[in-house]
Amino acid sequence: MGQKLIFSRSGAFRGEIRPPSDKSLTHRAYMFAAIAKGGTSVIHDPLKGEDCESTLDCLEKLGAKIERVSHEETRVSAIQNWNTTPVTLDCGNSGTTMRLLSGILAGQVGVNATLVGDESLSKRPMGRISAPLLLMGAEIAGATPPVTIHGRQLKSITYESSVASAQVKSAVLLAGLKAEGRTTVTEPALSRDHTERMFNALGVKLIQKANTVLVDGDQSWDSFTFRVPGDISSAAFFAAAAALHPGSQVTFQHLGLNPSRTGILDVLEQMGIRCEIENLDDELGEPVGNVTIQSSEELNPFVIEGDLVPRLIDEIPVLAVLATQCQGETVIRDAKELRVKETDRIAVVSDGLKKMGANVTPTEDGMIIIGPTPLHGATIDSAGDHRIGMSFAIAASIAEGETTILNADAIHSSYPEFEEHFTQLTGQTPLVVNT
C-alpha cells in the first residue's frame, strides 16, 4: 500500500523544531557499536526511520544484540561470535547500510553474506565499493545488488577514488581496520568526514592530509555513549521553506554542523539569507548547535560547483526549488552523482519543476534555473525517493492550487515527522491519502 500527500499554498514558516536525527550518524553509531571490541553502546536519539532499522536488523542477523529501550534510546552490544552460516541481509532502501557493511564484512573471516535491497537499491552501483575491496583481496561480487561477500584476510592498499563519496571512503577505511599494514584513500574532493571524526573520538589513529586519509590495521575501540545530532539534510527542507516565505523564522535545535555537511548554509548566505548559530557543542567529534534561518526580501541566484558539491549533494533537490524564486540565473554543475541516487535526481527534479511552471534546463551534471517564476500545483511522483517527495512538498507551499505527492511514504525513511513539523511550522495540515 502506498501513500500520497496533498499540499496547498501555505503562509510563513515560524517556530522551533528538532529535526530528525542524522541518518548517516545513526548508521555509523550502530555499526561501530557492533564491531567494538566489547561491551554495550548506548545510542541516544537515533533516527527511527526504515533505513536505520535495516542496519539494526542486519547487525542482529550477524550476531549483535539489539535492545530498543525506548524511542529515544537503543543499545547495541558488540558482536562476540560472528554468524558464519550463510545469511541474507536485507538493506531495504539504504545504500549506506549496504556499502559500509560491505567494508566491514569483507575482512570478517568466515562470514558468508548476501546483501539485498529493495527495487530502488537494487539498481544502484556497487562496483565503486567492490573495486577497492577486490584490490584488498576481498571475495565480493555484484555490480548491483545482490552483493555476495565471503570474509577473508585483507591486505592494505593505496586507493585513489574517482568520486568524492563518503560511502566509498568509509567502506575502504572500515576494511582497512582488518587489513595488514596501512590503507590510504584519496578523493578528488573532500567528502563527508563522519567516519573519520567518529574514529578519532573513539581513539582510532588516522593520518589526514587534505583529501587523503590513512589508517593502520588492527585497531579497535571500546563501547561508547552517543547522542545523535539533528540532520542538516533534513533541516534543509524547512530552511528552504523559511527562505521562500516572507516573514519566516525557523530555529533548528541540536543540529549537526559538521563542516563537510554545511554547504547549504554557505548557499543560503550567497542568497542573502540570514543564518544564526548559537549554543555550539560537541558529540563524539561532531559539532552541534542551534541554527536560526530568517527570510529575506529578495533572493540572489547562486552557483553550486566544485568542492562545494560534496558538502550539499543531498540538498540540491530542494535548493533547485529555491532557485526558481531567485532573481536571475542559478547554475548547478559538477553534480553528476545525483544521477545515481535513489532516483536520477537531475532528471526527476527538472521534470517536476517544469510541470510546476519553472524555467529549468537539465545538463549532464546539473541544472540551469532562471527565476523568479510562479509555480502552480501538479502531481509529482517521488518514485520512492524521500528527498524528491519533501522537495516538492516545499515547492507546493509556494504554488497556486493543490500539489499531490505520489509514493509519499518514502519520506518516512529519513523524516518520519515531516508532516507533523510542516503543520507545526505553518498551521496547515497536508491531506494524507492511503492508496
Stockholm file with secondary structure:
# STOCKHOLM 1.0

chainA/1-435         MGQKLIFSRSGAFRGEIRPPSDKSLTHRAYMFAAIAKGGTSVIHDPLKGEDCESTLDCLEKLGAKIERVSHEETRVSAIQNWNTTPVTLDCGNSGTTMRLLSGILAGQVGVNATLVGDESLSKRPMGRISAPLLLMGAEIAGATPPVTIHGRQLKSITYESSVASAQVKSAVLLAGLKAEGRTTVTEPALSRDHTERMFNALGVKLIQKANTVLVDGDQSWDSFTFRVPGDISSAAFFAAAAALHPGSQVTFQHLGLNPSRTGILDVLEQMGIRCEIENLDDELGEPVGNVTIQSSEELNPFVIEGDLVPRLIDEIPVLAVLATQCQGETVIRDAKELRVKETDRIAVVSDGLKKMGANVTPTEDGMIIIGPTPLHGATIDSAGDHRIGMSFAIAASIAEGETTILNADAIHSSYPEFEEHFTQLTGQTPLVVNT
#=GR chainA/1-435 SS CCEEEEECCCCCCEEEECCCBCHHHHHHHHHHHHTSSSSEEEEESCCCSHHHHHHHHHHHHHTCEEEEEETTEEEEECCSSCCCSCEEEECTTCHHHHHHHHHHHHTSTTCEEEEECCTTGGGSCCHHHHHHHHHTTCEEECSSSSEEEECCCEECCEEECSSCCHHHHHHHHHHHTTEESEEEEECSSCCCCHHHHHHHHHTCCEEEETTEEEEESSCCCCCCEEECCBCHHHHHHHHHHHHHSTTCEEEEEEEECCTTTTHHHHHHHHHTCEEEEEEEEEETTEEEEEEEEECCSSCCCCEECGGGGGGTGGGHHHHHHHHTTSSEEEEECSCGGGGGSSSCHHHHHHHHHHHTTCEEEEETTEEEEEECCCCBCCEEECTTCHHHHHHHHHHHTTSBSCEEEETGGGGGGTCTTHHHHHHHHHSCCCEEEEC
#=GC SS_cons         CCEEEEECCCCCCEEEECCCBCHHHHHHHHHHHHTSSSSEEEEESCCCSHHHHHHHHHHHHHTCEEEEEETTEEEEECCSSCCCSCEEEECTTCHHHHHHHHHHHHTSTTCEEEEECCTTGGGSCCHHHHHHHHHTTCEEECSSSSEEEECCCEECCEEECSSCCHHHHHHHHHHHTTEESEEEEECSSCCCCHHHHHHHHHTCCEEEETTEEEEESSCCCCCCEEECCBCHHHHHHHHHHHHHSTTCEEEEEEEECCTTTTHHHHHHHHHTCEEEEEEEEEETTEEEEEEEEECCSSCCCCEECGGGGGGTGGGHHHHHHHHTTSSEEEEECSCGGGGGSSSCHHHHHHHHHHHTTCEEEEETTEEEEEECCCCBCCEEECTTCHHHHHHHHHHHTTSBSCEEEETGGGGGGTCTTHHHHHHHHHSCCCEEEEC
//
